[in-house]
């Protein structure tokens, strides 16, 4: 699931790194972006696109993502931010831990992998997340 807000510029690079040999469905929930996120999602061929008519915030966006995943019968749900602060290349490793019963939940950290600043996280958020 991709909780999106103003992700038009980074959606393609994120989407193209998804390993579709293990990912069956992609759901993008746009939280009233001001850019062309939905148009870009359609261009990329994302099948499940939901557009909020009002901005529901990050928590509201997550709820919509998870509800849609449950609706279509997902057995493993991976949330990937389309701002490319996490690499989709970790999906196989992370889903393996769940699929093989080692863990019920696996969380990634954009802080540990040095991707936060490269992905555009503002310095003040990076520092606040480190405290």
Residue pairs with C-beta under 8 A, 6 or more apart in sequence:
1 26
1 27
1 28
1 29
1 65
1 66
1 68
1 69
1 77
1 78
1 79
1 80
2 11
2 14
2 15
2 26
2 27
2 28
2 29
2 46
2 65
2 79
2 80
2 81
2 82
3 29
3 31
3 58
3 61
3 62
3 65
3 79
3 81
3 82
4 11
4 28
4 29
4 30
4 31
4 33
4 37
4 41
4 61
4 82
5 30
5 31
5 32
5 33
5 37
5 55
5 58
5 61
6 33
6 34
6 35
6 37
7 14
7 33
7 35
7 37
7 40
7 82
7 83
8 33
8 35
8 36
8 37
8 39
8 40
9 35
10 82
10 83
10 84
10 119
10 120
11 28
11 37
11 40
11 41
11 44
11 82
12 40
12 44
13 84
14 80
14 81
14 82
14 83
14 84
14 88
15 26
15 44
15 46
15 82
15 88
17 87
17 88
17 89
18 26
18 80
18 88
18 91
19 88
19 89
19 91
19 92
22 91
22 92
22 95
23 78
23 91
25 47
25 48
25 69
25 72
25 74
26 46
26 47
26 48
27 46
27 48
27 49
27 50
27 65
27 68
27 69
27 72
28 37
28 38
28 41
28 46
28 48
28 49
28 50
28 82
29 50
29 51
29 52
29 61
29 64
29 65
29 68
30 37
30 38
30 41
30 49
30 50
30 51
30 52
31 52
31 55
31 56
31 57
31 58
31 60
31 61
32 51
32 52
32 53
32 54
32 55
32 56
37 82
38 49
38 51
41 49
42 49
48 68
48 72
50 64
50 68
52 60
52 61
52 64
56 63
56 64
62 79
65 77
65 79
66 77
69 77
76 95
76 98
76 99
78 91
78 94
78 95
80 86
80 88
80 91
81 110
83 119
83 120
84 115
84 119
84 120
85 110
85 115
85 116
85 119
85 120
85 121
86 108
86 110
86 113
86 115
86 119
87 113
87 115
90 108
94 106
94 108
95 106
97 103
97 106
98 104
98 105
98 106
110 116
110 119
110 121
111 126
111 129
111 130
116 126
116 129
117 123
117 126
